[in-house]
Amino acid sequence: MFDWLFLNDNALSPAEHARWRVSALRIILISGLVLEAAVALHVALDAIAIAAYHIVVVVVAFYLVLAIGVFHTAKRPNLAAAILLFAVYAAGTTILFLVNVDELAKLGIIFIYTTPIIARLFFGGRLAVALMAFNFLPFFYLLQNGPFVHYLPLNMTLPGSHTYLQSLVFLFFNVCVPLAVFRVLHAFDKSALRHHQTSAALEVSNAQYREFFENAGGAILLCSREGLILQANRMALSLLDAEHDQLVGRSLASCLRGRGDRLPEQVDTERLEEFTGWHWQTDDERQILVEYVTRTAQNSFIVVLRDASGVYMIKEALKRSHEREAFLMYHDALTCLPNRAKLRAHLMETLPLQEAGKVTPLVALRLGSIRHANEKFGNGIGDLLIQYFADEMRRLLPPGSYCARLRSITFLAILPSYESPTEAIRQIERFRLAFPQEFEISGNDVHVQFSTGIALARQGEVSPEELIRRCEVALESARRSKEDSPTLFSEADAALIRRSVDIELGIVSALRNHEFRLVYQPKVDANRQLVGMEALIRWQSPTMGSISPAEFIPIAERAGLIHDLTSFVIEEVCIFIRRLIDQGQDCPPVALNLSAIDIVRHDLIDLIDALTARYAIPPAMLEFEITETGLIGSEVLAISHLQALKTRGFSIAIDDFGTGYSSLSKLSSFPIHKIKIDRSFVMRIGENDKSELIIKAIVSLANLLSCVSIAEGVENEVQERFLKSIGCELFQGYYYHKPLEVQQIEQLLQ
């Protein structure tokens, strides 16, 4: 109610500030209704007591008029103000002509004297002046000081008229009108305060702009469109060797006189921006360069000058070079974040200051989506993605955090200390959830995916380098797990990663030192006749012992070394086949495995063509096995490569069939010749009915696709009997032959 009545100025915009008039109007009307209610009630009761019902009618009519005025204040305030003026004139006239006591009747004219004020508040000065002039009529009427003429036969005089009229005048002049005036003055006070605040803000803004102008890092002149200097900062005054009063008001051309290029006295507005790059030599042999000229929104010009003297420029360049060199020694050039050395130094300073009983979380982040961004949008977008990622890190991390870029796509942040590990991890999780999933970079929506590793530091526990190492170990564990949740450092993860690193480094040296070798496991038909074999890689490390392919193959794939291993296997198989042919022995087809990474290798076909041509290997003697998931993961390129191999006469087999998620429609599009039943199903024959049903379905599917079915991992007679009973054609496993060395295979073939 009070907001409606008083119209809080703080809620008004400058465009709505005039609404204080509505507030003042409501105050007069409503206060008139409320405060004079008691007077009106007494008048009505007294009138009824003496049967003067016309007085009651007049009182009610006035209240209705005021009520109508209040009703119209919301949407038609001018009408409400007009009703108020009418009510005041009507009240004054009624008292003047219908009250028989002259002294009391004069009070009606006093009411009328308020109308110019009301008119000025709500209608402006013209109507107010008109009413002031009009009110001279009742004023002259009073000056006659004669008896009042009562033109109407009605008499509104009551026994208590003196009290009632005095009360009305008192309430109207002492309450209603003052309240409205107070509201107007309050609005003016608010306006004055706003004006004062705006002026103060403008002064602050002007001071800030002046400070920027003075300390922008160059000699700056502000010139008019006619080329007259309006302002000059301290560096410009120093460069031109002039006082402020001497420079302001002069033409730019007259200030830059000397040997060299010359400016005309009157600078052409259209040409002033073309003077960027001009030189002047002053009388004291200094070179002044107009570095650039910029037009402002007010069609003025900002002219930046620089001392281009040779020695000065060389010294400045050397200084900037040294400063940048010093900065880059401890910061990353792309993101300007501290580097590993700076991070280590920061930890050396802050770890001893850590509060006892608290934990400080170190969070390592690896931006995994950078490769996709580079491949899809180019390396330029990749660099921008790293910058956006670094900026977003700084924005979202809690205040007091310290961010650094360890290398390439790995970042590390030190968060403030927390009371417990749970609280620290909860804060990290909030940070991760707040991180955007996409950045809009150069009009492209670039996906953001990152892994998170956490290490917790306690007072005096470990060195800075160990903390960083733990963070990196946790990050590597998070990357390997391929889950979104952050990974906390553990010693078990560290041991696994150390072994993984040892194996990764060992693969490189093993290829160089010929530590890898191939063994061959025969394949037989239903009559146990040898019809083929599979080449299997083995590694006997002199330092780590025998390492299973199940362990080192995934590491080679992650490290990008699988191509080297595959090239080694293909060449060794070709050498083996060539030797058997040269010895005059019958050589059955040899199968070798291609990983999902190999099948999308762009030079795969060229590599196979080159090696088979070098050793003169007939395509019918080579068979390539690829896993089901490898086929589905890169469909288009996989089909292209497999079709090329099929066209050349090589045989294609799907390995470990039944463990992937391929559909019949997709399988039918692959150029395959054989389907190998995964050993995980074969080993449960006789134990698991579902496995047997799956095997039957795979054999039936192979028949439908006109493919040969091969069961791998056959280890006993029960398995063999079942597989033969359902029509499986070829068999491989320890029940027939274990993987054999080259010499053993040669003996078997003889």
N, C-alpha and C positions, 0 to 999 in steps of 0.2 A: 504493500500500500504506500509506504513512505517513498520507495523508489519511484513509483508512479507519480507521486505528488511533487517530490523535490527534484527529480531528474538528475541523478548523480553525475556531476561534470566529468569525473574520471572515466566514465563509460562512454562519453561522447567523442566522436571524431571532430576534427576542426570544421568539417562541412556541416555538422549537426549542432554546432555551438549555439546557433540562434534559438534553439528550442528552450532556452531559459525563459523566453517570453511565455511559452505554454505553461511552464511551471508557475510563473508569477500569476498568470490568469487563474489557474486552478486554486492557488493559495487564496486569492481575493474571494473567489466564488464560494469555495468550500468553507473557509473561515467565516464568511458572512452567514452561510447557512447554519453552521454549528454554533458560533458564538452568540448569534442573535436569536437563537431558537427559544431561549428562556423568555426573552422580551416578547417575542411574538406569541408565545403560549399564554403569557399573562394577559396580553392585549386581547387575545381571542376569548379567554375566560371572562374577562371583565365585560367585553362586548356582549357576550351571550347572556351575562347576568342582567344587563339592562335592555336586552332584546335588540341590540344594534348589530343585526346580522350582516349588514353591508360592510361593516368593518372587518368581520371575519372573512368575507369574500375577498376584500382587498388584500388582507394579510396572506391568505392562501394563494391568491393570484401572484403576489410577489415571490412567494416560495416556489411556485411552479416555474416562473420565469427564470429564477436562479438555477433551479434543477435542470431546466432545458439547456441553460448555458453550460453547466457542468457536463452534461451529456455530450455536447458538441465540441468540447475541448480536445478530444482525442483526434478527430478527423477533420473538423472544420473550426479551427481556433479563431479565425477572423469573425465567423458568425457568433461564436461564444463571446468574443470581446465586444461585438456590436450589441449583443443582448445585455452585457454588463453595463455599457454606456446608457442603453435605453432604461435599464432598471434604476440606475442612479438618477437620471433625469426624471423618470416617472415618480420615484420616491420623493425627490425634492419638490416636484410640482404638487404631488398629493398633499404633502405636509403644508406647503405654502398656501394652497387654496381650500383645503378641506378641514384645517384645524382652526377653530374660531378664536383661539388665544393668539394674538399677534406676536407676542414675544416667543412663543413656541413655533409659530409658523415661519419665523425668520430662520429657524434651524434648517428648514428645507433648502434654502438658498446656499447654506454652507455645504450641504451635500453636493450641490451642483458645481461648486468650485473645484472639486476633485477631478472633474471630467477631462480637463486638458492633460493632467498627469497620466490618466489611464489611456487617453488617445495617443499620447507620445510613446508610451510603452508598447502599444500593440498595433498602431497604424502609422506611426511616423509623425514628423514635425508639422506637416501641412495641416492635417486635421486638428492637431493640438492647438496650433495658432488660430485656426478658424473658431474652435470652441472657446478659446480665450477671448476672442473678440465677441463671440455670441454671449458669453457670460457677463459682458458689460450691461446687458439689458436688465437681468435681475439685480445687478449691483445698483444701477440708477434707480431701479424701482425701490430699493431699500433706502436710497439717499433721500427720497421724498419724505420719509419719516411720518407718513400719514397712515390712517387706518387702512388695513388690507381689504380689498374687495373680494368677497367670496362669491364667485360666479355660479357655483353649483349649489343646489339646495342641500346636498348631503353634508352632514356634520360628523367628523371623525374624532371629536374631542371626547376624551374619557376622563374620569376622575384622576386617574394616574398618568395622564398624558405627559405631564411634566417629567416624571421619572422615566417613562418609556422613551421619550424622544431624546432626553439627555443621555440615556444609556445607549441608544442606537448611535448617536453621534460619537460618544466616547469609544464604543467598540469599533466603529468603522475607522475612525481616525487614529485610534491608539493601538489597534491590533491588526485589522485587515490590511489597511494601506501600508503601515510600517513593515509588516511581514513580506508583502510583495516587494517593497523597496529593498529590504534586506536581501531578498533572493537576487534581485538585479545587481546589487552591489557585490554580493558573493560571486556572481558570474563574472563581474568586471575584475574582481580580485583574482579569480582563477585565470582569467585571460591575461592579466598583467603578470601573474606568476609564470604562466606558460611562455609569455614573451620574454621574461627574464631568463628562464631556463634555456629557451631557444637561442637567445643572444649569447648566453654562457657557452652553450654547446658549439655555436658558430665560432666563438673566440678560441675554444679548445681546438676545434677542427682547423681553424686558420693557423694556430700555433703549430699543430702537427704537420700541416702541409708546408709551413715555413721551415720547420725542422728538417723535413724530407728534402725540401728544395736546397737547403744549406748543406746537407750532408749526403747528397745522392751519389757522391763518389766522382764528381766531375765538375768542370767549370760550366755553369749553365746561365744562359741569358733568356729572358722572356721578352719577345719583341712583338710590337703591333704589326698589323698587316701592312702598314706603311714603312716598316723597317726601323721604327723607333724603339729604343731599349726601354722596357717598362720596369724590369727587375733584373738584378744580378746577384748571384750568391758570392760568398767570400772567396771561393776558389777562382771565380771569374774576375773579381776585382784584383786579386793577387796576380793572376795571369796577365791581365791587361794593364797592371800597374796604375790603377786609378781608384779614386774615392767613389763611394756610392753616389753622392750628389753630383759628382762630375760626370758620371756615366749615364745615369737615368735621364731620359729625355733626348739623348743624342742619337743620331742615326747609327745603325750597325756598321755601315760602310766607313764612316768617319773614324770609328774606333779601331778599325783593322787596316790602318794605312802602313805601308812599308814596301819593301821590295818583294816582287812576286806577283801573284794574281791580284787583280783589283776588282773591287765591287763598285758599282755606280752609286752616286749620291742618293738617288731615289731607287729603292729596291722594288722591283716588280713582284707583286704578290704571287703571280703565277710561276715566277722563276726562283723564289727564295729557297724552295726545297731542293733545287738543282745544285745548290752550292755545297752540298754534302761532299766532303773529300777535298775541298780547296785548301791551299796552304798560303800562309803569309809569313814573311820573315820580318821580325821587328828590328828596331834600331839596335837592340842589344844582342842581335844575332840569334834570337830564338825563333824556332819554327812553330807557328800556331796553326793547328789543324781544325777545320770545321768537321767534327766527327760525324754529326748528323743533324738534320733539321726536321722537326716534327710539327705538323699543324694541329692546333688544339680545337676543341669543340666550338670555341668562341672566335675562330679564325685568327687567333694569335699564333705565334710560332715559338717553339722551344728550340734554342740553338745551343748545342753542346760543343764546347771548345776543348782542345787538349794540346798540351805542350809536346810537340812532335820532335823536339831536338834529339839528335841521334844518341848522344850519350845518355840523356835522360830516358829515352825509350828503351835502350839496351839495359840500363840499370833496372828499370821497371819490369822489363821482361824477365830478367834474371831473378829478380825478387819474387815475381809471381811464380816462376818456375820452381824456385827453391821452396816456396810455400806449398805449392801443389805437390812437390816431391815429398815434403815432410808430411803432408796430409795423407797422400796415397801410401806412405809407409805403414800407416796404421788404419787406413780406411779403404773400403771397397770403392772402386771408381764408378761403378754403375749405380749403386744405391746410396753411396756416401755413408753406409753403415760402418761401424768399427769392424776390422778384420780379426782373424784368429789371434794375432799378436796383441792387438789392443784389448781383446776380450780376456786373454790370459793376464795381462797387466791389471785390468780392472778387477779380476778375481783375486789377484795377489793383494790388492789394496783393501777389498771389501770383506773377504772371508774372515780375516782376524777380527773384524768389527761385528761379526754376527752375534746376535743375542743367544745366550745359552738356553737350551730347551726348545728353540724354534728351528724350523726347517726352511731352507731356501730352495725352491724348485728351479731347475734348469730345464728348459724345454727346447728340444731340437726339432726343427720342421724341415721336411724334404718335399719340395714342390715337384710332385710326380707327373703333373700334366704338361710340363714344359716341352717334352718331346712331341706330344701330339700338337701343341700350339705351333712349334717350329715346322713340323711337317705340313700342317694344314694352311698356315698363314704366312710362314716365312720366319727367318731368324730375327727380323726386326720386331715382330710381334712378341717373340719369345723374350727379348730383352725388356720390352715394355711390360710384359707379364711379371717379370722378376721385380721391376720397379713398383708396379701396382701392389704386388704381394708384400713387399717390404713396407710400403706406405700403410697398407691396411693392418699389418702387424703392429706398427707403432700406434695406430689409432685405437685398436681394440684391446691391446694389452693394458693391464692395470697401471695406474700412475706409479711412477718410480721404477718401472721395468727398464731393463737394459737390453737392447737388440744388437745383434752382430750377424754378419754374413761369413760363415766359416769357409765356404767354397761354393762355386757354381750354383747349385740349386739347394744348398743346405744352409739353414739359418739357425741361430740359437738365441734364446731370450732368457734373461735372468729376472725372475719375478721377485716381488717383495717377500719378506719372510712371513711365515704363517705359524700358528700355534701347533698344527698337526698336519701330517701328510694328507689326511682326508680332506681337510679344508683347502690345501694347496691343489690337489687333484680336481676338486670341485670347481675351483677357479679356472683351471686350465680347460676343463670341459665346457665351461661357459664361454670361454674365449673361442674354442673350436666351433661351438654351435652358432656363435654370432658371425663367424667368418662367412663371407658371401660364397656361393657356389659358382658364380660366374662374374667375370669382369667384362664391361663393354670397352673394348680397346679398338680405336680407329674404326668404329662402326661394326666391329665383329664381336659376337658373344663368345668369349673364351672361357672354357671350363676350367675350374680350379679344383685340384685334388692334391692333398698333401698327407704325408705320414707324420706321426707325432711320437717322439721318444722323450721320456722323462727320467731325470736323475735328481735325487734329493740330497742337498748338502746340509750337513750339521757342523756345528762349531768344532774346528780342529780335527775333523775326521780324515779328509784326504786333500791332496794337492790340487791346484787348479787344473793341471794337465790331466790328472786322473778323473776329475769331474767331467771335463770335456769328453774324455774317452768313454766314460760311462754313458753319457748322453748319446754319443754316436752309436754305441752298442745297442742301446734301447731303440734308437731310430732304425737301425738296420733290422732289428727284430720286428719292429712294426711294419717295415716295408716288406719283409718276407711273409708276414702273416696275412697280408692283403686285407686286413680289416680296418675299419674306420676308427676304432677306439684307440686311444693312446696306449703305449707300452711303457711300463715302468722297468728300469734297469734291474737285471738279476745276473748273478755269477754264472748260472747255467747258460743263459743266452750268450754271455761273453765267451764261454768255452766253445759253444757251437760256432759262433762267428769267427773265433780264432782259427778253429779247424777249417771253416769254410774259406777263410783267407789263405791258410796254408795250402789247401787243395787248389784254389784258384791260381796261386803263384806256382804251385807244383805242376799244374797242367802245362804251363808255358815251358818250363824246363824239361818236363817229360817228353814233350814233342821234339824238343831240341836234342835230347839225350837218348831218344829211341827207347823209352821205357814202356810205351804202349805196344801191345801185340794183339793179334786176332786169333781166336779159336773158332772152330766150326762145329755146329751141332747138326747131325744128319736129320733128314726128313725121309720117312718111309711110306710105302703104300700099304694096302690091306694085306699084301703078301710079304711084308717086311723087306721089300726091295728098296734100296736107296735110290730116291728120285730127286733129291735136292739137299741143300744144306743152308744154314743161316750163319752169317758171320757175326761174331760177338766180340766186342772189344774188352780187353783186360788190362789192368794197370798194376804193376808191382813196383811200388816206390821204394827206393833205397832207404828213405828216412821214415816214411809213414807205413810201410808194409803194403799188403794187398788192400786195394780200395775198390769197393763195389761200384759198378756202373750206375746203380741206383742212387749212389751218393754223388759221384763226380759229374754225371751228365747234367742234372739240374743246375749245378754250380756253373758248369761251362756255358749253359744256355743263358743264365743271368749275367755272366761276365762277358758275353759276346765271343766266347772261344769255341762255340759249337761248330762254327764253319770250318775252323782248322781241324777239329777232330773228324768231321765228316769227310773232308778232303783226304785226310790220312787213311780213313777206312776204305773209301772208294779206290784209292790208288793201291793199297795193300791187297784188296780183293782182285783188282785187275792183274797185279803181279802174280798172285797165287794162281789164277785161272791160266794166265799165259804160261807159267811153269808146267802146269799139268798138261796143257796142249802140247808144249814142246817135248814133254816126256812121252807123248803118244798115248796118254791115258784118256779115258772117257771122263769128261767133267760135267757133272750134273749142274743145273742152274744154282747159282749162289745168291741168296737173299741178304740184303743189308738194310738197316733201318735209317729212315730219314725223319728227323724231328719236325715238329710243327714250324720251327724257325727255318729249317732247311728248305721246306717245300715252298716258302715264299721268298727264298733267296734269289735275287735277280740274275745272278750268274750261274745258277744251278745247272741249267741245260748246257751252257757253254763248258762248264767244268766236266760234266759227264761225257760230252762229245770229245773233248780234248784228251781225256784219260783213256777212253775206249779206243780212240784212234791211235794214240801213242803205243798202246800195247796190243792193238789189233784184236780186240775182244768182240766176238759176235754178240749182238743185243740179246739173243735168246738165252745166253748164259748168265745174264744179270737180272735180278728181280729186286724191286724196291718196295719196302714195307713202310707204311705210314699209319699212325694211329688215327682212330676214328675222330677224336677231338681235333687233331691237327688238320683233318680235311674240312671240318665244319668251321673252324676258326677263321680261315682265310679262303673263302669259297672260290672267288673269281680267279685269283692268281693260282690257287691250288689246282683247279680244273684245267687251267691253261698249261701249267707245267706237266701235269699227269697226261694230258692229251698229247703233248709233245713227246713224252717218253713212250707212250703207247704207239704213236705213229712211227717212231724209230725202231719198234720191235721189242722194247723192254716189257717185262711182266710187272704188274702192279698188284699188291696185296694190301688189304686192310688188317692191321695188327691190333691185338687186344680187343676184338670186336665184342660189343655187348656192354662195354663199360662207359661208352659215351652217350650222347643224346641225339644222334642223327635220326632223321626220318626216312621212310622208304622213298619218298619223292626225291629227297636230296641224294640218297645213295644211288638211285637209279641213274642220276646224272653224272656220277663219277666213272671214269674209264678203268674199272678194276677187273682183275682176273681171278683173284683168290680172296677168301675171307678166313682169317685165323680166329678160332674160338679162344677166348682168353682163359688162361690157366686157372683163374679164380673160380670159374664154373666147372672146369674139368675135375679139379681136386675134390669137389663135393659130390661127384657121381657115386651113387649107392648110399648117400647120406642125406641128400636134400632133394626132394621131389621137384621143387621149383627150379633148381639149377638144371635138372634133367630136362624139364619142359623148355627152359630157355635155350638149351643146346639144340633140342629138336627144332625149335623155331628158327635158330640161326642156320642149321643145315637146310631146312626147307627154304629159307630166304636165299641161301646161296644157290640152290637149284633154280629158284625163280629168276635169279639174276644171271643164270648161266655161268656161275663162278664155282671154282673148286673150293671145297671146305677143308680146312686144316685145323686139327686139334693140337694145341701146344700144352706141355706140362703133363703128358700121359706118364703115369708112374706105376701102374699095376694092371693086372689082367682084367679086373672088374671094369675098369675104365675103358680098356681097349674093347672088351666084348660089347659094352653098351654103345660105344661110338660106332663100331662096325654095324651093329644091329639097326642103327638109324640112318645108315648110309653115308657116314663121314668118309672122305676119300683118302686123306693123308694124315700122318701122325708124326708128332715130334715130342721127345721127352726122355727122361732118364730110364724109362722102361725099355727103350730101344738103344739109345746112345747118349752119353753125357757129352758136353762140349769137348772136342778133341783138338789137340795141337796139330800143327801142319803136318808133321811127320806121321802122326797117327792116322790122319785122314788119307795121306798118300798110301799108307799100308792097307787101309780099309778099301780103297779104290782098286788096289792091285788084287 
